[in-house]
Amino acid sequence: MKLLLTSGGITNTSISGALVDLLGKPVADSTALCIPTALWGYPRDVPVAAQGFLDGRAWGGMTSLEWGSLGVLELSTLPTIGADTWVPWVTQADVLLVAGGEATYLCHWMRESGLADLLPSLVDTVWVGVSAGSMVMTPRVGDDFVEWPSAPDDRTLGVVDFSIFPHLDVFPENTLAEAQRWSAGIGGPAYALDDQSAITVTGGAVEVISEGRWELLSS
């Protein structure tokens, strides 16, 4: 699987170019599935805004790109429809677009649905994550980012060997000093990314793509 792990989505031309490079063809010739599951696990006072959900703003602009086709894959429903139905959808897709929200909730449903077990076979598929959709691929997210009450701990899938502190400088509490404090408790490599930055992972090679600010917190 090829990974494009973003903080804020497809926010600039460098990240957009990285996406096309990973796809190996234009967006217009590519089939995509969007995964909203993490949105439901994040505590909120009101429901997810329908307008933002439908017009792509909740996805960092990913779903508003001119995809050849675009479908929705809600992981929590997959156990009720059977693998014979949904596995072909995933294996035939060029890219999975994974929304932010609560990473441990997303991790739970990736495992429960069977998608996590399928990942090693998706050699040519591109995974594009926003925030929690990126963090779920890391070993740990840190206690600061666990907000799902049923989460057993802060561990996630560990597909990559580094952790991600997203939205650097985007929110008042997401300062570099806070990222450094968070990193000290993670144990292992970690990056802080602002919303103009992303990380690509292909064949074990890790590269930061940025038109903004990022920091390697530990290595």
C-alpha positions in Angstrom: 0.0 0.0 0.0 1.2 3.5 -0.8 0.5 6.1 1.9 -0.2 9.8 1.8 -0.5 10.9 5.4 -1.8 14.4 5.7 -2.7 16.7 8.5 -5.3 18.8 6.7 -5.9 17.1 3.4 -5.0 18.0 -0.2 -4.2 21.6 0.7 -1.6 22.7 -1.8 0.0 21.9 -5.2 2.9 19.9 -3.6 0.5 17.5 -1.8 -1.7 17.3 -4.9 1.3 16.5 -7.0 2.4 13.8 -4.5 -1.1 12.2 -4.8 -0.9 12.1 -8.6 2.6 10.6 -8.4 1.3 7.8 -6.0 -1.7 7.1 -8.2 0.5 7.0 -11.4 -2.3 8.5 -13.4 -4.6 11.6 -13.3 -7.2 11.9 -10.5 -9.9 12.0 -13.3 -8.9 8.5 -14.3 -8.9 7.1 -10.7 -11.6 5.4 -8.7 -11.9 6.4 -5.0 -13.7 5.3 -1.9 -14.1 7.7 1.0 -14.2 6.4 4.6 -16.0 8.7 7.1 -15.9 6.3 10.1 -13.5 8.3 12.3 -16.0 11.2 12.2 -18.5 9.3 14.3 -16.0 8.5 17.1 -15.1 12.1 17.8 -17.1 13.7 20.6 -19.2 16.6 19.4 -22.1 18.7 20.6 -23.9 18.6 17.2 -24.0 16.1 14.3 -21.5 16.2 11.5 -22.4 19.1 9.3 -24.1 17.7 6.2 -22.9 20.5 3.9 -19.3 20.0 4.9 -19.6 16.3 4.6 -21.1 16.4 1.2 -19.1 19.1 -0.5 -15.7 17.8 0.6 -14.7 20.4 3.2 -14.8 17.8 6.0 -12.3 15.7 4.0 -9.6 18.4 3.5 -10.8 18.9 -0.1 -10.2 15.2 -1.0 -13.7 14.3 -2.1 -14.2 17.6 -4.1 -11.5 16.5 -6.5 -12.7 15.4 -9.9 -12.4 11.6 -9.4 -13.4 9.2 -12.1 -15.8 7.7 -9.6 -16.3 8.3 -5.9 -18.1 6.0 -3.4 -18.6 5.8 0.4 -17.3 2.9 2.5 -18.7 3.1 6.1 -16.7 0.6 8.0 -19.2 0.0 10.8 -21.7 -1.3 8.3 -19.4 -3.8 6.6 -19.9 -6.7 9.1 -23.6 -6.6 8.2 -23.2 -6.9 4.4 -20.5 -9.5 4.1 -17.0 -9.5 2.7 -18.2 -10.9 -0.7 -19.9 -7.6 -1.2 -17.4 -5.0 0.0 -14.0 -6.6 -0.6 -14.3 -6.2 -4.4 -15.1 -2.5 -3.9 -11.9 -2.0 -2.0 -9.6 -4.1 -4.2 -10.9 -2.4 -7.3 -10.4 1.1 -6.0 -7.3 3.1 -6.8 -7.5 5.2 -3.6 -9.0 5.2 -0.1 -9.8 8.7 1.2 -9.9 8.5 5.0 -11.5 11.3 7.0 -10.3 12.6 10.4 -12.0 12.4 13.7 -11.1 9.8 16.4 -8.2 7.5 15.5 -8.8 4.8 18.0 -12.4 4.5 16.9 -11.3 4.2 13.3 -8.7 1.6 14.3 -11.4 -0.4 16.1 -13.7 -0.5 13.0 -10.8 -1.2 10.7 -10.1 -4.4 12.7 -13.8 -5.3 13.3 -14.7 -4.9 9.6 -11.7 -6.8 8.3 -10.2 -3.9 6.4 -7.1 -4.0 8.6 -6.5 -7.6 7.6 -6.9 -6.7 3.9 -4.3 -3.9 3.9 -1.2 -6.1 3.1 -2.8 -7.3 -0.1 -3.5 -3.8 -1.4 -0.1 -3.3 -2.9 -1.0 -0.7 -5.5 -3.8 1.1 -3.5 -3.2 4.6 -2.3 -4.3 5.5 1.3 -4.9 9.2 1.8 -5.5 10.1 5.4 -6.5 13.4 7.0 -5.5 13.8 10.6 -6.9 10.7 12.4 -7.1 9.0 9.0 -3.3 9.3 9.0 -2.7 8.7 12.7 -4.4 5.4 12.5 -1.5 4.0 10.5 1.0 4.8 13.3 1.8 2.7 16.4 0.4 5.2 18.9 -1.5 8.5 19.0 -0.7 9.5 22.6 -3.3 9.9 25.4 -3.9 13.5 24.4 -5.6 12.3 21.2 -7.8 9.6 22.7 -11.3 10.9 23.0 -13.4 7.8 22.3 -14.6 6.6 25.7 -14.4 2.9 24.8 -10.8 3.0 23.6 -8.7 0.5 25.6 -5.5 2.6 25.1 -3.8 4.9 22.5 -2.4 2.1 20.2 -3.3 2.1 16.6 -2.3 -0.1 13.6 1.4 0.4 13.4 1.6 0.1 9.7 4.4 2.7 9.9 7.0 3.1 12.6 6.5 6.8 13.4 3.7 8.8 15.1 2.1 12.0 13.9 1.2 15.2 15.8 -1.3 16.9 13.3 -2.5 20.5 12.9 0.7 22.1 14.2 -0.1 25.9 14.8 -3.6 25.4 13.5 -5.2 25.4 17.0 -4.0 27.4 20.0 -3.1 24.3 21.9 -1.2 22.7 19.0 2.1 24.5 19.5 5.5 23.1 18.9 6.2 23.0 22.6 3.0 20.9 23.1 4.1 18.6 20.3 7.5 18.2 21.9 5.8 17.3 25.3 3.5 14.8 23.5 6.5 13.3 21.7 8.4 12.7 24.9 5.6 10.3 26.0 5.2 8.5 22.7 8.5 6.7 22.6 9.8 6.4 19.0 10.0 8.5 15.9 7.4 11.3 15.6 6.6 14.2 13.3 4.6 17.4 13.9 2.8 18.5 10.7 0.9 21.7 9.9 -2.0 21.5 7.5 0.2 22.4 4.6 2.4 19.3 5.2 2.1 15.6 4.6 4.2 12.4 4.6 4.4 9.9 1.8 5.4 6.2 2.4 6.2 4.0 -0.6 8.2 0.8 -0.4 9.5 1.8 3.0 10.8 5.2 1.9 9.5 8.1 4.0 9.3 11.6 2.6 7.9 14.8 4.0 6.0 17.0 1.5 5.4 20.5 2.7 4.6 24.1 1.8 4.3 24.9 5.4 5.9 23.9 8.7 6.9 20.5 10.0 9.3 19.1 12.6 10.9 15.8 13.2 10.4 15.5 16.9 12.4 12.4 17.6 14.1 9.8 15.5 
